Amino acid sequence: MKESMESNDLLYPDVLRIRFVDGNMVWDFLDGRSCSVPLAWYPTLMLATSSERADYHITHYAAHWPHLDYDMGANAIICGHKESAFFSRRAWEKYNAKLSSGESLAA
């Protein structure tokens, strides 16, 4: 495996990739570990289309979803932190607005 970044010397490991499998979000790390959490813990990602979820950028121990204006760090996944109420509420409001307008929710 070829690493695209220099390894960091911080507490959290560098992220290799993020996968969405059977209702879970799985973070694979460069050190060989993986951590899986229920996607329902992160409504912003759960309610996003599969193409929105697939469009992310990794910077060492964090990920950014540009179309969702959403950031998450490995610490949240490793420590089991759920999405904050503010972002969760925002995701549901956006989702309900799409439903009300008749906009397609499919990827």
NORFENQUI-V168185 format. One record per helix or strand. SS is the DSSP state (h for helix, s for strand). FROM is the first residue (numbers start at 0). TO is the last residue. Records with the same first field share a line. If there is no record, write none. Layout:
BEGIN
SS: FROM-TO / FROM-TO
END
This chain:
BEGIN
s: 14-20 / 23-28 / 33-37 / 56-58 / 61-64 / 69-72
h: 38-40 / 42-45 / 49-53 / 73-78 / 84-100
END
